Amino acid sequence: MNDYMGLGERLKNIRLKKGLNLDEVSAMTGVSKTMLSQIERSGSVPTIATVCKIANGLQIKFDS
C-alpha cells in the first residue's frame, strides 16, 4: 500500500489546480464522490481501472 500513498495527494492537487470540487470530478470521471474522497485521504487504494477513469475524465496522463 505504501506505493500508493502519494496518489491521493496528487489527485487532490490536480483537482484543486483545475478548480474542481469532488462532485465535479465525480461527474467527469464516473467515480463516486465517496471513492474519490477515500482515495484523496489515502483511505482506499483504487484499482487500475479506477485510476484510468480518473485520468481520462480529468484529461491527464495515467502516470500523472
Secondary structure, DSSP 8 states (H G I E B T S, - for coil): -GGGHHHHHHHHHHHHHTT--HHHHHHHHS--HHHHHHHHTTS----HHHHHHHHHHHT--TT-
